[in-house]
Amino acid sequence: MPLELELCPGRWVGGQHPCFIIAEIGQNHQGDLDVAKRMIRMAKECGADCAKFQKSELEFKFNRKALERPYTSKHSWGKTYGEHKRHLEFSHDQYRELQRYAEEVGIFFTASGMDEEYQKLFPDIPIGYSGHETGIAISVAAVALGAKVLERHITLDKTWKGSDHSASLEPGELAELVRSVRLVERALGSPTKQLLPCEMACNEKLGKSVVAKVKIPEGTILTMDMLTVKVGEPKGYPPEDIFNLVGKKVLVTVEEDDTIMEELVDNHGKKIKS
């Protein structure tokens, strides 16, 4: 069975559950609580499952000299790297306020602790993809290849100050990403193939069966070169199970081009589909 886990209360990932889409706000809020709230609402309106931030305790992550280092980048929010980082850090109380706001809006909320060492390999849980590429194509492809959690940075404006904005998705792009992921999930369907009610009539007329490519005398041990697949009358052994017939013995003579019926084969396995 595909691995599954409850990532958030009531929201499972893995198996046949929909991909969990995380809108990574990170520090693209510009240090402004109102902008952060606008981005949470935007993530919800675009169809994302979760709004995600980043939280650092600067004194635990950087030493004093690193924080005092001059920071003259065009993306700087202060004269030193410490001033820059402090501008972008919300307090614990502000994070609680954002969490309450996310609950009001109806979207899951999380903040990754950037100071902690994480295990690199998680062989027993569903895989995810965190993208920083331009556009959405690679992210959609990751879901098609099996990603069950998808994270992309988001922004209200790619031209804003901050190095993450240019690689982030604006509202229209995020909405398109969500639509594309859900479309791919529907197109992939389920790994369990089954006949749908709308396919019954066509299957009755054109459904295929295993038939004898040559005359097969009673007592013969079947090999692949004796078998083929055609639209058969009556319906017989299902074509997807043709390899299961190899090595089995026919109990009566089967004429060339006749359908292989389950009762004609010793120790037949799967029941014939109607």
Backbone as CSV, one residue per row, in Angstrom:
resi,resn,N_x,N_y,N_z,CA_x,CA_y,CA_z,C_x,C_y,C_z
1,MET,0.835,-1.202,0.000,0.000,0.000,0.000,0.873,1.258,0.000
2,PRO,0.482,2.305,-0.771,1.251,3.552,-0.743,1.280,4.121,0.663
3,LEU,2.415,4.694,1.043,2.566,5.249,2.382,1.705,6.496,2.546
4,GLU,1.085,6.631,3.705,0.221,7.760,4.000,0.529,8.284,5.395
5,LEU,0.292,9.576,5.596,0.396,10.134,6.945,-0.514,11.346,7.050
6,GLU,-0.915,11.640,8.298,-1.754,12.799,8.566,-0.833,13.985,8.810
7,LEU,-0.637,14.801,7.777,0.305,15.915,7.851,-0.222,17.044,8.729
8,CYS,-1.519,17.315,8.628,-2.199,18.306,9.450,-3.498,17.671,9.940
9,PRO,-4.103,18.209,10.992,-5.329,17.602,11.496,-6.375,17.411,10.407
10,GLY,-6.722,16.164,10.140,-7.730,15.847,9.147,-7.251,15.889,7.711
11,ARG,-5.974,16.188,7.480,-5.456,16.295,6.104,-4.338,15.280,5.915
12,TRP,-4.645,14.237,5.131,-3.692,13.159,4.881,-2.966,13.393,3.566
13,VAL,-1.729,12.910,3.482,-0.959,12.956,2.238,-0.428,11.562,1.954
14,GLY,-0.062,11.342,0.693,0.399,10.027,0.264,-0.763,9.230,-0.287
15,GLY,-0.455,8.074,-0.849,-1.506,7.248,-1.428,-2.263,8.002,-2.505
16,GLN,-3.583,7.954,-2.431,-4.422,8.626,-3.422,-4.953,9.975,-2.943
17,HIS,-4.402,10.483,-1.818,-4.833,11.792,-1.330,-4.266,12.894,-2.224
18,PRO,-4.974,14.020,-2.380,-4.468,15.113,-3.210,-3.131,15.654,-2.698
19,CYS,-2.327,16.140,-3.619,-1.049,16.760,-3.253,-1.306,17.932,-2.308
20,PHE,-0.514,18.024,-1.262,-0.622,19.095,-0.271,0.235,20.260,-0.759
21,ILE,-0.404,21.378,-1.101,0.297,22.507,-1.722,0.571,23.586,-0.677
22,ILE,1.863,23.874,-0.473,2.298,24.851,0.520,2.715,26.147,-0.176
23,ALA,2.078,27.235,0.216,2.469,28.559,-0.277,3.502,29.130,0.699
24,GLU,4.757,29.130,0.290,5.871,29.569,1.135,5.989,31.084,1.089
25,ILE,5.482,31.740,2.113,5.599,33.196,2.222,7.014,33.565,2.660
26,GLY,7.592,32.706,3.501,8.957,32.937,3.951,9.094,34.289,4.610
27,GLN,9.987,35.112,4.056,10.150,36.484,4.553,9.791,37.501,3.465
28,ASN,8.966,37.060,2.518,8.515,37.958,1.457,7.456,38.951,1.921
29,HIS,7.147,38.944,3.211,6.174,39.878,3.783,6.771,41.255,4.042
30,GLN,8.072,41.411,3.789,8.752,42.696,3.947,8.770,43.190,5.391
31,GLY,8.530,42.310,6.354,8.504,42.729,7.749,7.239,43.456,8.146
32,ASP,6.203,43.351,7.310,4.951,44.077,7.521,3.848,43.059,7.827
33,LEU,3.250,43.144,9.010,2.236,42.187,9.442,1.009,42.225,8.528
34,ASP,0.618,43.405,8.077,-0.539,43.512,7.191,-0.276,42.851,5.846
35,VAL,0.939,43.026,5.325,1.298,42.354,4.074,1.267,40.839,4.268
36,ALA,1.761,40.376,5.416,1.745,38.941,5.708,0.311,38.407,5.699
37,LYS,-0.610,39.164,6.272,-2.011,38.732,6.280,-2.592,38.723,4.867
38,ARG,-2.251,39.724,4.075,-2.718,39.743,2.679,-2.222,38.522,1.929
39,MET,-1.005,38.098,2.218,-0.425,36.942,1.530,-1.074,35.640,1.993
40,ILE,-1.425,35.566,3.269,-2.152,34.393,3.765,-3.485,34.266,3.044
41,ARG,-4.205,35.386,2.949,-5.499,35.353,2.263,-5.323,35.029,0.784
42,MET,-4.296,35.574,0.161,-4.046,35.281,-1.245,-3.789,33.796,-1.454
43,ALA,-3.002,33.187,-0.548,-2.716,31.756,-0.648,-4.003,30.943,-0.577
44,LYS,-4.890,31.310,0.333,-6.173,30.628,0.466,-7.018,30.793,-0.788
45,GLU,-7.115,32.031,-1.284,-7.959,32.306,-2.444,-7.454,31.615,-3.704
46,CYS,-6.144,31.370,-3.774,-5.564,30.699,-4.932,-5.668,29.175,-4.833
47,GLY,-6.127,28.669,-3.685,-6.345,27.239,-3.564,-5.257,26.462,-2.862
48,ALA,-4.253,27.138,-2.305,-3.200,26.427,-1.582,-3.760,25.826,-0.295
49,ASP,-3.095,24.801,0.208,-3.534,24.132,1.433,-2.952,24.765,2.693
50,CYS,-1.766,25.376,2.558,-1.044,25.833,3.747,-0.250,27.094,3.433
51,ALA,-0.236,28.041,4.372,0.625,29.225,4.284,1.812,29.016,5.225
52,LYS,3.021,29.176,4.697,4.214,28.836,5.466,5.135,30.042,5.595
53,PHE,5.684,30.215,6.797,6.648,31.273,7.080,7.969,30.642,7.511
54,GLN,8.962,31.488,7.772,10.258,31.047,8.293,10.560,31.836,9.558
55,LYS,10.991,31.121,10.601,11.257,31.768,11.894,12.665,31.454,12.352
56,SER,13.414,32.476,12.670,14.768,32.300,13.203,14.913,33.014,14.542
57,GLU,15.683,32.427,15.425,16.136,33.111,16.637,17.568,33.541,16.330
58,LEU,17.727,34.803,15.940,18.973,35.256,15.318,20.205,35.022,16.175
59,GLU,20.096,35.233,17.481,21.264,35.083,18.344,21.734,33.629,18.442
60,PHE,20.844,32.689,18.117,21.228,31.276,18.108,21.783,30.853,16.756
61,LYS,21.443,31.607,15.718,21.858,31.237,14.358,23.141,31.953,13.926
62,PHE,23.350,33.187,14.403,24.510,33.986,14.000,25.285,34.436,15.231
63,ASN,26.618,34.562,15.096,27.358,35.159,16.203,27.296,36.684,16.085
64,ARG,27.793,37.360,17.088,27.654,38.816,17.165,28.298,39.511,15.965
65,LYS,29.484,39.071,15.574,30.182,39.735,14.464,29.444,39.537,13.138
66,ALA,28.809,38.372,12.967,28.040,38.143,11.740,26.855,39.098,11.665
67,LEU,26.230,39.354,12.802,25.087,40.259,12.819,25.506,41.720,12.657
68,GLU,26.756,42.030,13.058,27.254,43.408,12.942,27.874,43.687,11.573
69,ARG,27.970,42.687,10.742,28.592,42.841,9.419,27.799,43.822,8.557
70,PRO,28.468,44.770,7.897,27.753,45.703,7.013,27.007,44.943,5.912
71,TYR,25.825,45.411,5.587,25.020,44.752,4.552,24.521,45.827,3.595
72,THR,25.155,45.885,2.430,24.880,46.975,1.488,24.121,46.507,0.252
73,SER,23.586,45.307,0.275,22.818,44.786,-0.856,21.615,45.667,-1.152
74,LYS,21.180,45.659,-2.418,19.962,46.404,-2.778,18.733,45.832,-2.074
75,HIS,18.873,44.617,-1.538,17.761,43.987,-0.839,17.792,44.260,0.671
76,SER,18.763,45.058,1.112,18.962,45.256,2.548,17.862,46.103,3.175
77,TRP,17.467,45.708,4.397,16.517,46.473,5.205,17.222,47.146,6.390
78,GLY,18.547,47.202,6.352,19.281,47.850,7.439,20.747,47.985,7.063
79,LYS,21.503,48.752,7.851,22.921,48.978,7.550,23.762,47.745,7.834
80,THR,23.332,46.918,8.779,24.056,45.683,9.095,23.152,44.490,8.786
81,TYR,23.789,43.308,8.721,23.003,42.109,8.440,22.020,41.837,9.582
82,GLY,22.426,42.154,10.789,21.540,41.983,11.925,20.313,42.879,11.836
83,GLU,20.508,44.153,11.478,19.374,45.058,11.317,18.435,44.557,10.221
84,HIS,19.034,44.085,9.137,18.254,43.545,8.021,17.393,42.367,8.472
85,LYS,18.009,41.404,9.164,17.287,40.205,9.590,16.222,40.530,10.642
86,ARG,16.556,41.451,11.551,15.584,41.796,12.597,14.358,42.476,12.002
87,HIS,14.553,43.240,10.934,13.422,43.875,10.266,12.440,42.828,9.727
88,LEU,12.971,41.698,9.290,12.149,40.662,8.660,11.625,39.618,9.635
89,GLU,12.020,39.721,10.903,11.599,38.734,11.903,10.370,39.216,12.664
90,PHE,9.341,38.389,12.676,8.188,38.659,13.517,8.427,38.087,14.903
91,SER,7.799,38.711,15.898,7.892,38.203,17.271,6.995,36.980,17.422
92,HIS,7.138,36.293,18.538,6.279,35.149,18.821,4.820,35.570,18.883
93,ASP,4.549,36.727,19.478,3.170,37.212,19.557,2.612,37.509,18.162
94,GLN,3.441,38.077,17.308,2.985,38.348,15.945,2.695,37.049,15.192
95,TYR,3.520,36.037,15.425,3.256,34.742,14.786,1.944,34.142,15.294
96,ARG,1.673,34.308,16.559,0.393,33.817,17.088,-0.774,34.554,16.435
97,GLU,-0.600,35.850,16.210,-1.635,36.624,15.542,-1.847,36.127,14.112
98,LEU,-0.752,35.840,13.421,-0.852,35.320,12.056,-1.512,33.941,12.041
99,GLN,-1.195,33.131,13.032,-1.809,31.810,13.111,-3.314,31.922,13.308
100,ARG,-3.720,32.840,14.183,-5.155,33.054,14.397,-5.821,33.539,13.113
101,TYR,-5.134,34.414,12.395,-5.696,34.933,11.149,-5.861,33.808,10.123
102,ALA,-4.864,32.927,10.024,-4.948,31.802,9.095,-6.135,30.899,9.441
103,GLU,-6.371,30.703,10.725,-7.511,29.894,11.157,-8.823,30.551,10.739
104,GLU,-8.882,31.890,10.858,-10.088,32.610,10.445,-10.316,32.473,8.941
105,VAL,-9.233,32.559,8.180,-9.327,32.474,6.726,-9.660,31.052,6.283
106,GLY,-9.176,30.061,7.042,-9.437,28.668,6.709,-8.318,28.002,5.939
107,ILE,-7.074,28.287,6.323,-5.915,27.668,5.679,-4.953,27.212,6.766
108,PHE,-4.288,26.079,6.530,-3.309,25.610,7.504,-2.149,26.602,7.576
109,PHE,-1.527,26.690,8.755,-0.443,27.645,9.018,0.757,26.889,9.581
110,THR,1.954,27.234,9.099,3.163,26.647,9.670,4.313,27.631,9.515
111,ALA,5.309,27.479,10.363,6.533,28.271,10.267,7.700,27.327,10.510
112,SER,8.608,27.247,9.550,9.747,26.343,9.708,10.806,27.004,10.572
113,GLY,11.336,26.226,11.513,12.422,26.713,12.357,13.740,26.580,11.634
114,MET,14.290,27.695,11.174,15.484,27.647,10.332,16.754,27.365,11.113
115,ASP,16.688,27.261,12.427,17.889,27.059,13.227,18.125,25.594,13.531
116,GLU,17.290,24.627,13.233,17.380,23.250,13.677,17.998,22.386,12.636
117,GLU,18.849,21.384,13.138,19.436,20.377,12.240,18.387,19.337,11.947
118,TYR,17.905,18.893,10.501,16.851,17.939,10.133,17.465,16.687,9.518
119,GLN,16.809,15.543,9.729,17.247,14.284,9.117,17.116,14.396,7.609
120,LYS,18.115,13.938,6.884,18.137,14.144,5.437,17.323,13.123,4.666
121,LEU,17.206,11.934,5.189,16.490,10.890,4.463,15.290,10.411,5.258
122,PHE,14.131,10.384,4.611,12.908,9.908,5.236,12.332,8.795,4.356
123,PRO,12.913,7.604,4.454,12.496,6.545,3.534,11.090,6.024,3.758
124,ASP,10.493,6.302,4.903,9.208,5.696,5.220,8.039,6.654,5.161
125,ILE,8.211,7.819,4.503,7.095,8.750,4.390,6.988,9.239,2.944
126,PRO,5.834,9.781,2.536,5.673,10.273,1.167,6.669,11.375,0.848
127,ILE,7.065,11.451,-0.415,8.060,12.440,-0.837,7.391,13.776,-1.172
128,GLY,8.181,14.852,-1.115,7.696,16.175,-1.476,8.703,16.893,-2.352
129,TYR,8.306,18.053,-2.849,9.191,18.854,-3.704,9.068,20.320,-3.316
130,SER,10.209,20.959,-3.061,10.259,22.385,-2.772,10.990,23.064,-3.919
131,GLY,10.272,23.873,-4.696,10.852,24.436,-5.909,11.186,25.906,-5.790
132,HIS,12.260,26.305,-6.459,12.655,27.716,-6.527,12.889,28.127,-7.978
133,GLU,12.341,27.327,-8.892,12.542,27.591,-10.313,11.579,28.668,-10.808
134,THR,11.815,29.150,-12.023,10.911,30.110,-12.646,9.745,29.356,-13.274
135,GLY,8.536,29.869,-13.085,7.367,29.224,-13.676,6.872,28.056,-12.846
136,ILE,5.907,27.311,-13.409,5.261,26.233,-12.651,5.462,24.858,-13.266
137,ALA,6.052,24.775,-14.465,6.096,23.496,-15.190,6.815,22.399,-14.409
138,ILE,7.964,22.733,-13.812,8.739,21.724,-13.092,7.981,21.234,-11.862
139,SER,7.301,22.141,-11.189,6.518,21.756,-10.010,5.378,20.810,-10.385
140,VAL,4.707,21.111,-11.489,3.629,20.229,-11.957,4.195,18.866,-12.335
141,ALA,5.367,18.873,-12.984,6.014,17.608,-13.352,6.378,16.793,-12.116
142,ALA,6.792,17.478,-11.048,7.144,16.768,-9.813,5.939,16.021,-9.253
143,VAL,4.766,16.647,-9.328,3.553,15.975,-8.861,3.238,14.779,-9.755
144,ALA,3.407,14.956,-11.071,3.160,13.842,-11.996,4.101,12.675,-11.719
145,LEU,5.305,12.977,-11.208,6.286,11.931,-10.904,6.112,11.354,-9.501
146,GLY,5.164,11.902,-8.720,4.869,11.271,-7.441,4.983,12.133,-6.207
147,ALA,5.310,13.432,-6.342,5.401,14.287,-5.154,4.029,14.423,-4.506
148,LYS,3.977,14.217,-3.191,2.719,14.300,-2.452,2.600,15.589,-1.656
149,VAL,3.693,16.325,-1.538,3.697,17.648,-0.912,4.483,18.573,-1.833
150,LEU,3.942,19.737,-2.106,4.590,20.686,-3.021,4.668,22.046,-2.352
151,GLU,5.880,22.631,-2.360,6.088,23.945,-1.749,6.685,24.907,-2.757
152,ARG,6.081,26.100,-2.890,6.632,27.160,-3.724,6.533,28.485,-2.987
153,HIS,7.558,29.327,-3.147,7.521,30.671,-2.594,6.455,31.484,-3.322
154,ILE,5.802,32.385,-2.580,4.810,33.263,-3.190,5.128,34.713,-2.844
155,THR,4.616,35.606,-3.653,4.812,37.035,-3.434,3.620,37.788,-3.988
156,LEU,3.436,39.011,-3.530,2.420,39.881,-4.119,2.988,40.674,-5.283
157,ASP,4.326,40.757,-5.357,4.962,41.554,-6.417,6.407,41.101,-6.580
158,LYS,6.759,40.561,-7.743,8.118,40.062,-7.978,9.179,41.163,-7.925
159,THR,8.758,42.421,-8.084,9.726,43.521,-8.131,10.063,44.063,-6.742
160,TRP,9.423,43.569,-5.702,9.713,44.046,-4.349,11.140,43.723,-3.938
161,LYS,11.628,44.486,-2.974,12.968,44.264,-2.442,13.017,42.931,-1.707
162,GLY,14.081,42.172,-1.952,14.226,40.860,-1.331,14.611,39.833,-2.383
163,SER,15.595,39.017,-2.086,16.139,38.098,-3.090,15.204,36.959,-3.472
164,ASP,14.194,36.672,-2.643,13.287,35.556,-2.945,12.154,35.933,-3.890
165,HIS,11.867,37.221,-4.029,10.687,37.626,-4.794,10.750,37.205,-6.260
166,SER,11.919,37.322,-6.878,12.011,37.031,-8.311,11.738,35.568,-8.634
167,ALA,11.973,34.678,-7.677,11.722,33.247,-7.885,10.406,32.808,-7.261
168,SER,9.584,33.764,-6.869,8.311,33.461,-6.216,7.161,33.578,-7.206
169,LEU,6.032,32.983,-6.847,4.848,33.023,-7.699,3.919,34.141,-7.255
170,GLU,3.480,34.955,-8.210,2.466,35.958,-7.944,1.094,35.281,-7.923
171,PRO,0.042,35.978,-7.455,-1.265,35.331,-7.278,-1.763,34.547,-8.492
172,GLY,-1.668,35.127,-9.677,-2.142,34.425,-10.873,-1.382,33.143,-11.133
173,GLU,-0.059,33.170,-10.883,0.753,31.977,-11.091,0.444,30.888,-10.061
174,LEU,0.230,31.310,-8.803,-0.108,30.333,-7.770,-1.446,29.665,-8.076
175,ALA,-2.439,30.469,-8.485,-3.742,29.899,-8.827,-3.615,28.922,-9.990
176,GLU,-2.805,29.263,-10.984,-2.600,28.375,-12.131,-1.876,27.099,-11.724
177,LEU,-0.920,27.222,-10.791,-0.224,26.037,-10.280,-1.209,25.074,-9.618
178,VAL,-2.068,25.612,-8.752,-3.040,24.759,-8.062,-3.963,24.092,-9.069
179,ARG,-4.461,24.859,-10.046,-5.351,24.277,-11.069,-4.641,23.169,-11.840
180,SER,-3.381,23.411,-12.218,-2.639,22.433,-13.004,-2.360,21.159,-12.215
181,VAL,-2.014,21.314,-10.931,-1.759,20.143,-10.092,-3.021,19.306,-9.953
182,ARG,-4.144,19.949,-9.697,-5.395,19.200,-9.543,-5.803,18.529,-10.854
183,LEU,-5.526,19.178,-11.987,-5.823,18.573,-13.283,-4.961,17.344,-13.514
184,VAL,-3.663,17.452,-13.204,-2.758,16.305,-13.359,-3.195,15.149,-12.467
185,GLU,-3.604,15.456,-11.244,-4.056,14.395,-10.335,-5.272,13.672,-10.893
186,ARG,-6.203,14.433,-11.472,-7.379,13.791,-12.065,-6.990,12.964,-13.281
187,ALA,-6.039,13.484,-14.072,-5.617,12.762,-15.270,-4.885,11.459,-14.923
188,LEU,-4.096,11.495,-13.848,-3.374,10.293,-13.434,-4.322,9.226,-12.921
189,GLY,-5.434,9.641,-12.342,-6.415,8.683,-11.845,-5.852,7.801,-10.753
190,SER,-6.327,6.572,-10.727,-5.921,5.606,-9.709,-5.090,4.506,-10.348
191,PRO,-4.083,3.973,-9.620,-3.308,2.853,-10.156,-4.141,1.583,-10.296
192,THR,-5.283,1.547,-9.620,-6.182,0.405,-9.746,-7.104,0.640,-10.935
193,LYS,-6.912,-0.127,-12.000,-7.718,0.035,-13.200,-8.996,-0.786,-13.076
194,GLN,-10.120,-0.150,-13.310,-11.386,-0.848,-13.248,-12.318,-0.298,-14.313
195,LEU,-13.224,-1.138,-14.746,-14.157,-0.769,-15.783,-15.201,0.180,-15.207
196,LEU,-15.377,1.331,-15.855,-16.358,2.313,-15.409,-17.711,2.025,-16.054
197,PRO,-18.797,2.423,-15.402,-20.128,2.199,-15.981,-20.259,2.736,-17.403
198,CYS,-19.638,3.885,-17.649,-19.750,4.481,-18.983,-18.992,3.693,-20.047
199,GLU,-18.134,2.747,-19.619,-17.346,1.951,-20.565,-17.954,0.575,-20.844
200,MET,-19.029,0.227,-20.131,-19.592,-1.118,-20.221,-20.046,-1.472,-21.637
201,ALA,-20.806,-0.564,-22.262,-21.342,-0.865,-23.584,-20.228,-1.104,-24.594
202,CYS,-19.205,-0.248,-24.554,-18.075,-0.407,-25.471,-17.317,-1.693,-25.182
203,ASN,-17.176,-2.020,-23.895,-16.472,-3.252,-23.536,-17.223,-4.484,-24.015
204,GLU,-18.560,-4.437,-23.930,-19.360,-5.565,-24.405,-19.139,-5.799,-25.897
205,LYS,-18.965,-4.706,-26.633,-18.822,-4.809,-28.082,-17.382,-5.044,-28.515
206,LEU,-16.437,-4.370,-27.842,-15.055,-4.374,-28.322,-14.025,-4.849,-27.298
207,GLY,-14.476,-5.288,-26.112,-13.541,-5.768,-25.111,-12.770,-6.985,-25.607
208,LYS,-11.480,-7.018,-25.300,-10.611,-8.063,-25.845,-10.450,-9.226,-24.884
209,SER,-10.054,-10.374,-25.440,-9.791,-11.589,-24.682,-8.562,-12.268,-25.260
210,VAL,-8.018,-13.212,-24.501,-6.932,-14.044,-25.006,-7.528,-15.103,-25.923
211,VAL,-6.948,-15.248,-27.113,-7.405,-16.276,-28.059,-6.217,-17.112,-28.499
212,ALA,-6.518,-18.270,-29.076,-5.472,-19.184,-29.534,-4.911,-18.718,-30.874
213,LYS,-3.614,-18.524,-30.921,-2.965,-18.141,-32.185,-2.869,-19.337,-33.126
214,VAL,-2.784,-20.521,-32.544,-2.691,-21.779,-33.305,-3.619,-22.789,-32.630
215,LYS,-3.828,-23.928,-33.292,-4.573,-25.006,-32.650,-3.751,-25.558,-31.493
216,ILE,-4.397,-25.707,-30.331,-3.694,-26.158,-29.128,-4.309,-27.484,-28.682
217,PRO,-3.610,-28.598,-28.873,-4.172,-29.905,-28.513,-4.344,-30.055,-27.005
218,GLU,-5.283,-30.904,-26.634,-5.527,-31.225,-25.232,-4.242,-31.660,-24.541
219,GLY,-4.010,-31.173,-23.336,-2.840,-31.539,-22.556,-1.605,-30.691,-22.828
220,THR,-1.690,-29.746,-23.777,-0.545,-28.908,-24.114,-0.250,-27.909,-22.991
221,ILE,1.034,-27.707,-22.707,1.455,-26.655,-21.776,1.577,-25.357,-22.560
222,LEU,0.870,-24.353,-22.137,0.799,-23.101,-22.894,2.110,-22.326,-22.877
223,THR,2.446,-21.749,-24.039,3.569,-20.817,-24.159,3.052,-19.555,-24.835
224,MET,3.806,-18.471,-24.713,3.341,-17.195,-25.250,3.118,-17.242,-26.760
225,ASP,3.914,-18.032,-27.472,3.763,-18.044,-28.933,2.487,-18.741,-29.395
226,MET,1.750,-19.347,-28.475,0.455,-19.962,-28.808,-0.712,-18.999,-28.610
227,LEU,-0.441,-17.840,-28.005,-1.509,-16.950,-27.563,-1.434,-15.594,-28.229
228,THR,-2.584,-14.960,-28.381,-2.653,-13.580,-28.849,-3.869,-12.927,-28.216
229,VAL,-4.092,-11.651,-28.511,-5.207,-10.901,-27.934,-6.047,-10.327,-29.065
230,LYS,-7.363,-10.584,-29.001,-8.295,-10.071,-30.004,-9.636,-9.779,-29.344
231,VAL,-10.487,-9.059,-30.077,-11.881,-8.964,-29.669,-12.481,-10.344,-29.898
232,GLY,-12.878,-11.006,-28.837,-13.306,-12.393,-28.936,-14.774,-12.595,-28.608
233,GLU,-15.335,-13.628,-29.209,-16.706,-14.051,-28.911,-16.702,-15.556,-28.724
234,PRO,-17.072,-16.047,-27.551,-17.485,-15.279,-26.374,-16.290,-14.657,-25.682
235,LYS,-16.557,-13.829,-24.684,-15.464,-13.240,-23.917,-14.778,-14.324,-23.121
236,GLY,-13.442,-14.199,-22.998,-12.691,-15.193,-22.274,-11.681,-14.601,-21.321
237,TYR,-10.500,-15.203,-21.282,-9.474,-14.806,-20.329,-9.050,-13.370,-20.610
238,PRO,-8.968,-12.504,-19.572,-8.636,-11.086,-19.795,-7.208,-10.916,-20.305
239,PRO,-7.009,-10.019,-21.258,-5.684,-9.855,-21.881,-4.594,-9.418,-20.909
240,GLU,-4.948,-8.648,-19.848,-3.915,-8.196,-18.914,-3.323,-9.352,-18.113
241,ASP,-3.987,-10.520,-18.155,-3.500,-11.688,-17.409,-2.914,-12.762,-18.318
242,ILE,-2.591,-12.389,-19.556,-2.105,-13.373,-20.514,-0.859,-14.108,-20.023
243,PHE,0.017,-13.382,-19.287,1.252,-14.019,-18.821,0.976,-15.076,-17.747
244,ASN,-0.164,-14.970,-17.081,-0.515,-15.965,-16.063,-0.859,-17.316,-16.672
245,LEU,-1.153,-17.324,-17.985,-1.502,-18.579,-18.648,-0.276,-19.404,-19.027
246,VAL,0.845,-18.733,-19.158,2.069,-19.432,-19.576,2.449,-20.476,-18.532
247,GLY,2.695,-21.705,-19.010,3.069,-22.798,-18.119,1.885,-23.612,-17.627
248,LYS,0.661,-23.194,-17.975,-0.522,-23.946,-17.565,-0.990,-24.863,-18.696
249,LYS,-1.724,-25.909,-18.334,-2.132,-26.952,-19.273,-3.582,-26.771,-19.686
250,VAL,-3.829,-26.946,-21.012,-5.216,-26.904,-21.482,-5.848,-28.274,-21.287
251,LEU,-7.112,-28.259,-20.863,-7.800,-29.504,-20.518,-8.502,-30.125,-21.716
252,VAL,-8.749,-29.318,-22.741,-9.369,-29.809,-23.975,-8.671,-29.136,-25.150
253,THR,-8.888,-29.654,-26.324,-8.313,-29.049,-27.526,-8.979,-27.699,-27.802
254,VAL,-8.152,-26.690,-28.084,-8.641,-25.352,-28.426,-8.288,-25.091,-29.881
255,GLU,-9.293,-24.808,-30.684,-9.055,-24.561,-32.103,-8.411,-23.193,-32.323
256,GLU,-7.673,-23.079,-33.428,-7.061,-21.800,-33.781,-8.111,-20.692,-33.829
257,ASP,-7.835,-19.568,-33.229,-8.663,-18.367,-33.208,-9.844,-18.459,-32.254
258,ASP,-9.912,-19.545,-31.462,-10.966,-19.641,-30.459,-10.549,-18.909,-29.185
259,THR,-11.542,-18.409,-28.462,-11.301,-17.743,-27.187,-10.802,-18.746,-26.152
260,ILE,-9.810,-18.348,-25.362,-9.354,-19.157,-24.229,-10.287,-18.874,-23.061
261,MET,-11.064,-19.899,-22.673,-11.994,-19.771,-21.561,-11.342,-20.303,-20.290
262,GLU,-11.707,-19.742,-19.154,-11.042,-20.134,-17.909,-11.236,-21.612,-17.593
263,GLU,-12.396,-22.169,-17.937,-12.637,-23.569,-17.599,-11.858,-24.533,-18.484
264,LEU,-11.211,-24.005,-19.559,-10.412,-24.847,-20.438,-8.981,-24.999,-19.956
265,VAL,-8.607,-24.254,-18.899,-7.217,-24.216,-18.439,-7.129,-24.794,-17.034
266,ASP,-6.166,-25.677,-16.837,-5.954,-26.287,-15.516,-5.393,-25.232,-14.562
267,ASN,-5.909,-25.211,-13.338,-5.436,-24.283,-12.306,-5.486,-22.827,-12.780
268,HIS,-6.558,-22.453,-13.485,-6.692,-21.059,-13.928,-6.738,-20.153,-12.710
269,GLY,-6.232,-18.917,-12.883,-6.140,-18.023,-11.748,-7.308,-17.085,-11.637
270,LYS,-7.249,-16.021,-12.397,-8.187,-14.924,-12.240,-9.517,-15.220,-12.913
271,LYS,-10.587,-14.769,-12.329,-11.908,-14.915,-12.921,-12.015,-14.071,-14.181
272,ILE,-12.766,-14.554,-15.142,-12.972,-13.808,-16.385,-13.845,-12.591,-16.117
273,LYS,-13.446,-11.452,-16.712,-14.214,-10.236,-16.540,-15.363,-10.211,-17.520
274,SER,-16.508,-9.733,-17.062,-17.660,-9.610,-17.954,-17.732,-8.181,-18.464
